[in-house]
């Protein structure tokens, strides 16, 4: 059984983007997540339809407005 929560990777104290793959119950597949502190989470992330997230939320808000 999968939870409704997205398990996010740990964010280190570096500004360098970190790429990882996380399981998303919302999308029922893995997302390619790039945690990029320089890019704020905005409509490009919340309205996204693809499976690649490149912002500061780490995939937490990815596609959330498409429900």
MODATA-V703690 format. One record per residue. N is the residue number from 0. RES is the residue in one letter. SS is DSSP state (H for helix, E for strand, C for the rest). Layout:
BEGIN
n->N res->RES ss->SS
n->N res->RES ss->SS
END
This chain:
BEGIN
n->0 res->X ss->C
n->1 res->X ss->C
n->2 res->X ss->C
n->3 res->X ss->C
n->4 res->X ss->C
n->5 res->X ss->C
n->6 res->X ss->C
n->7 res->X ss->C
n->8 res->X ss->C
n->9 res->X ss->C
n->10 res->X ss->C
n->11 res->X ss->C
n->12 res->X ss->C
n->13 res->X ss->C
n->14 res->X ss->C
n->15 res->X ss->C
n->16 res->X ss->C
n->17 res->X ss->E
n->18 res->X ss->E
n->19 res->X ss->E
n->20 res->X ss->E
n->21 res->X ss->E
n->22 res->X ss->E
n->23 res->X ss->E
n->24 res->X ss->C
n->25 res->X ss->C
n->26 res->X ss->C
n->27 res->X ss->C
n->28 res->X ss->E
n->29 res->X ss->E
n->30 res->X ss->E
n->31 res->X ss->E
n->32 res->X ss->E
n->33 res->X ss->E
n->34 res->X ss->E
n->35 res->X ss->C
n->36 res->X ss->C
n->37 res->X ss->C
n->38 res->X ss->C
n->39 res->X ss->C
n->40 res->X ss->C
n->41 res->X ss->C
n->42 res->X ss->H
n->43 res->X ss->H
n->44 res->X ss->H
n->45 res->X ss->H
n->46 res->X ss->C
n->47 res->X ss->C
n->48 res->X ss->C
n->49 res->X ss->C
n->50 res->X ss->C
n->51 res->X ss->E
n->52 res->X ss->E
n->53 res->X ss->E
n->54 res->X ss->E
n->55 res->X ss->C
n->56 res->X ss->C
n->57 res->X ss->C
n->58 res->X ss->C
n->59 res->X ss->C
n->60 res->X ss->C
n->61 res->X ss->C
n->62 res->X ss->C
n->63 res->X ss->H
n->64 res->X ss->H
n->65 res->X ss->H
n->66 res->X ss->C
END
